[in-house]
């Protein structure tokens, strides 16, 4: 490539990259001007809208077969953090830590007022879930 065309080639990459970064940052910060580019609801699904806020809390899932599972969504004490997939990928959820729950009612099983940690993580496809309940990190009981 001749030296005179390098600025054009760099601009071809740099301008869209800078523009996308600026609009993305404006959207994350809730800037009104960014809505002109992304629309009023930039997340394509409620799933993406909720999990893009990076919440920390307690999760209860009722599976389609009727069994309840509970866990923590958030940063773990050790290991990988919880994660929810984003659009356009299929919805799945990784819980960093699961807790003991009554499999029929979904009630958290407590010891000394705290949920009992199972010491295992869980990866589950949304196709397997009938209902998800989310409570802030202080409301497990």
N, C-alpha and C positions, 0 to 999 in steps of 0.2 A: 504494500500500500504506500503510495507516495506520501511524504511527510505533510504535505499541504492538506491531505484528506483526514489525517488523524484527529484534528479537532472536531470535524463533522461526525466521525465514528464515535468518539467519546461522548459528544452531545446526544447522539442517538440512544445511548445507554443511560447517560447521567440525568438527562431531563426527565424522562418517565420515572426513573428511580426516585429522584428528589421529589417530584410531584406526588407520587404515590405515598411516599413516606410522610410528606407534609399533610396530605389529606387523611391518611390513617391516624396520625398523631392527633389531628384536629377532631376526628371522630371519637377516638378514645377519651379525649378531654371534654367532649360534649360541646365543642365549638359550633355555633349556629351556622357559620359559613360552610362548614364541612357537609351539612345536610344537603346543600345544593348539589353535591357530587354523589353522595351515598343514599340520599332519600331519608325520610324521617325514621325509618327502622332498618338500619344497615345489617342487622343479623337476620339471615334468611329464615331461621326457625326459632321458636321459643326456647328450645334446648340451647342453641348458640347464644341467645341473648342472656339467658340465666347464667350459664357456665362461663361466659366471657368476663363476668364480673369477678371471677375467681373467689367464690364464696368459701367459707370454712364452716363446717357444721356436721350434724348428724343426719344420716340417710337411712330411711327404711324403704325397702323395695318389696312389693308383693309380686311374686312371679305369676305367670299365667296359669301355672299348675296349682296355685293357691298357697304356696309356702312363702313365708316372710324371711327376709335377710336384712341385717342391719350393719352399718359401718360408719366410718369417719371419712368425710370428704375434706381434704386439706393436706397441709404439709405434715409428714410423719415425724416422729422423734428420730427414727433411723430409717434409711432406705429411700425408696422412690416416693414422690408426692402423688396424690390422687390426680386423676386426669379424666377429662371428658373429650371425646373426639369432636371435631368441628366440621362444618359444611365444607365440601360436599361429601365427605366420608360418611359411612353408615354410623348411626349413633351407637356408641358403646361407652362404658363407664368403668374406670379402674379405681377401686377404693383401696387406699393405702393400708387400711386396717379394718377388719371386720369385728363385730361385737356379737355377743350372745343375745339372741332374741327368742321369744316364744314363737315357734314356727307356725302356729295356728292363729295367734292374735297379733303378732308383730311387736308385742310389748318388750321393751329392753329389760334384760335380766340384770339386776343390780347386785353389787356387793359393796357394802359400806357406802351406799348412795351413788356409786359410780357404775357405769356399764362395764361388763367384763370383756376385756380385750381377748380375742382369739389368737392373735399372733400370726394371722395369715391375711394376705391381700386377696382381692377378688376382681376379676375382669369379666364383665357381663355385657351381652348384646342387648340393646333396647328391645329387640324383637321378643325377648324372653320375659319382659317386664310388663305387668298390667298397670302398676301404679308406683309412683315415687313420691315419698314425703321427705321434705328437707326442713330441718330445724337449725337455728343458729347454734353455735358451739356451746352455749350455756344451757340448752334445753333438752338434754337426753332423757332425763327422768320425766 
